[in-house]
């Protein structure tokens, strides 16, 4: 049975680790890694595992050990840590949004490292990773002659973790919002990745994606953000993603529209629960880890199977 290293002692890493233990896909937490001493100390106290300020001090993995990497969204920041973990003998599951469609040089480095060390790296999560890419592809498999896929996600941030609220830009002025978007502090990561993952799954060209972010204003201050992504695949084919993240949003839902034969519209009643869904995706990735050949896996590279060995 695998031991689990938590790299990133925040809410996603903690929730994913708790779910993995509860579902029995790992036996124990073997280490906690986080440069934040307070966060690290709290999780060390909760798990009884040793704590480390960085992955540099981690001991080599035992057979079957897995690292859950959930500390940042930027591929450039997370990839070197994952490569270090792989070289130390760990398989890796990561929720890093920027790795869902990693830049080519990072994809090459990750895949080469995994193959040469005989390990697996799986990128997973809710968005990107499931609700705006993997799920639409699954639904699209029930249609043909597809010309357009529209995915709409409306999310009320009032009940979500503080980091997600900050990404929505709540409380900023309109000028502050635009400056924060330009600096990369505001805005959901990976909407372009989801569009490319869908296009790749459909075997459509996926070179150009247009992404826009606009503020949602309420009494002179930002309540949230409206994101759109458009991918044109030629011959009239299009992928359109529409994401609204705002405080106090009254209507929350996820809607997937497939223009094809037959046309399909599927909608959740109150929106997909992102954090809990990510924990479930982490558990599924760990469960499938031993069935995969060494390499680097995007979210849509993993076959849709559950509970089958």
N, C-alpha and C positions, 0 to 999 in steps of 0.2 A: 504494500500500500504506500502511496506517495506521501511525502512530506511537502508542505507548502511554505515558500518564502513570500512574505508580503513586502513588496517594494512600493512604498507610498502608503502611509498610515492614515489616509483621508477616508471619507465616507464610502467611496466606491471600492477601494481596496479592502476595507474592513467588511463591508456588506458581502462582497464576493467571497472572501475567506470564510465568513460565518456560514454562508450557503453551502460552500464546498464541504465544510466539516459536517454540517447538518445532514447533507445528502450522502455522506460517506464516500465521496470520491477522493478525499485525502484523509490521511490518518491523523495528522497533527500539524500544527504550525511550528516550523523549525527555526524561523528567524523573522525579525521585523527590521526593515531598512527604511530610514527616513532621516533627512538632515535636521528636521525640526525636533529638537530634544523633547519638548512637551508632548507632541503627538506620538513620538516614538515611545516615550515612557508610559503613556496611558495604555497603548496597545500591548506593550511588553507586560504590564501589570495584568491586563485582561487575559493574555494568552499563556503567560509563563515562558515565552520564547525569548532567547537572547536578542538584544537590539544592536543595530549597527548604524552609524551615521552615513555610510555609503556602501555600495556593492563591492568596493575594493577589499574590504576586510572580511567578506563572507568566506567561509570554508568551502571546499569543493563539495559538489552535490553527491549525495548517496544515490544509488540506482533508483530511478523513478521519481526523484525530487523535481518539483515544478516551482517556477517563480511566477507570481501574479504581479505584473507591472502596471501600476495605476497612479502615476504621480504627475503627469503633464500631458498636454495635447499636441505639442510640437514634435514632429518626427525627428528633427535634428537634435533635440535634447534627449529623447528617449532611446533612439537607435544605438548609440554607443554603450549605454547601460545594458541593453539587451544582448549585444554582441559579447560584452564582458561576462554576462551570466551564462550564455551558451558555451563560451570557452571554458567556464568553470563546471560544466557538466549538467546544467539545468535546462529542461524544456521550459518554454515561456508562453504564458497567455498574457496578452496586453490589451488594455482598453484605450490605448492612445489613438485619438481620432486621426491624427496626421499620418498614421501608418496604414489606415484603411486603404488608401491609394498612395503609397509612398512614392516620392520622387525616384526616378529610375536608378540613380547612383546609390540611393539608400536601399532600394529593393534588391539590387545586385549584391550589396555588401551583406545584407541580412540573409539572403537566400544562400549565398556562398558560405557564410559562417555556419548556418544551420546544417547544410549538407556535409561540409568538411568535418564538423564535430558530431555528426550523427544525431542531431537534435531537431526539435520542431518548434516553430514560432507561429502562434495563432493570434491574429488580430480579431477582436470581437467587441460587442457592445450593443447598445440600443440604437444610437443615431450618431454617426454611421454604424452599421453593423447588422441592423435588422429592420426597423420599422419603415425606413425610407429607401431600402435597397433590397435586402434579402427577402423580405415579405412581398414587396411588389413583384419580384422575379418569380416567386412561387405562384402567386396569383396569375401572373401573365402566362404561366405554363398551361393554363386552361383556356387560352385563346390563341388565335392564329391571325395572320395578316394584320399584325399590330402596327398602327401608325403613330400612336401617341400614348404615353403613360404620364399621368398627373398624380402626384402624391402631395397631399395637404396635411399638415400637422399644426394644430392650434393648442398651445400649451400654457396653462395658467401657472406662473412662477411663484405665486404666493405660498404654495405649500412645498416648494422645492428647496434644495440645499443652497446655502448662501453663494457658493461659487457660481451656480447657474444663474442666480438672480443678478450677480455682478456681470456675467457675460451678456445679459439682456440689456444692460445699460440703465437700469432703473435709477431714477433720481438725478440723472445728469441733465444739463441743459442741451439744447439741440447742437450747439457748437461743440460742447464737451463730448457729446456722443460721436460726432464725426471725427474728432481728433482721436478718440479712443478706438474707433474702428480702424483708422489709419495706422495706429500703433499696435493693433492686434490684441488689445485688451478687451474689446467688446465684439460680440458676434459668435454664433455657433460655428464650430470647426467641422469641416468634413462634408458640407452640402455638395460641393463639387465632386468629392470622392464618391458619394452615393450615386450621383448622376452617371459617373464613369463606370461604377460597378454594375449598374443596371444595363448600360449600353454594352459593356463587355459580355454580360450574361446573354444578351439578345444577339450578340455578334454584330452589333452596329458600330460604325466608326465613332470614335469618342475623343477627337482631338481638342475641340474647342468647347468650353463651358463658360457661360456668362453668369457671374454671381453679383447680386446687388443686396445691400442692407440699408434699410430706411428706419428711422425712429418712429415709434408710436407715441404720440404726445398726449398728455393729460394735464390740463391746467398749467401749461407752460413748462412742464418737466417731462422727461422721458419715462414712459411706463413699461416700455419693452422694445423689441426689435422685430421687424418684418424682413425675412430673408427670402430671396428667390434665386433659383438656379435654372438655367435653360441650356439644354444640349441639343443641337441640331445635327441629325445624322444623315441629312440629305434625303432626296426622294420623298419629301414631305413628312419625314419621321422626326419626332421630337420627344424629349424627356423634360418634364417640367416639375420642379420641386418647389413647394411653397411652405415656409415654416414661420409661424408666429409664436414668439415667446413674450408674454406680457403679464404684468401683475394684475390680478383681479379679473382676468379674462372670463367672461360669462359662459361662452360656448367653447368647450374643449372637445376635440375629436381628432381622429386620424382617418383620412379618407383616401382610398386608392381607386383611381379611375383608369380603366384600360380601354382604349379605343381600338377595337379589333373585332374578330368574328369568333364567338359572340362578344359584344361589349360587356364589360363587367364593372360594377361599382360596389366596393366593400367599405364599410365604415364602422369604427368602434363607437360605443355609446358615449364614453367619457374620456377618451384618450388613453394611449398605452402608458402604463406605469414605468417610466424610464429607468429609475435606479434599481427597482426590483427586477425589471426585465434584464438589465445588464448583469445582475448577479446570476440570473438563470442562464444567460449566455456564457458566462464564465464557467459555470458548472458543466454545461454541455461541452464546452471546448476541452475541459480537463478530462471529461468522460471519453471523448473521442481521441485524445492525444496518442494513446498507445496503438491506435489502429492506422495511423498515418505514417507515411515514409518521411524521412527527414527533409526539411525544407521550410520555406516561409509561406504562410497561408493568409490570404485576404479573407474577409468575412464570407464572401460568396464562393470561396473555394471549397468550403466544407459541405459535403453532401447532407441533404435534409433527412436525417435519420434520428430516431430517439429510442433509447433503451435497447438497441440491437448491437450485439458484439460481433 
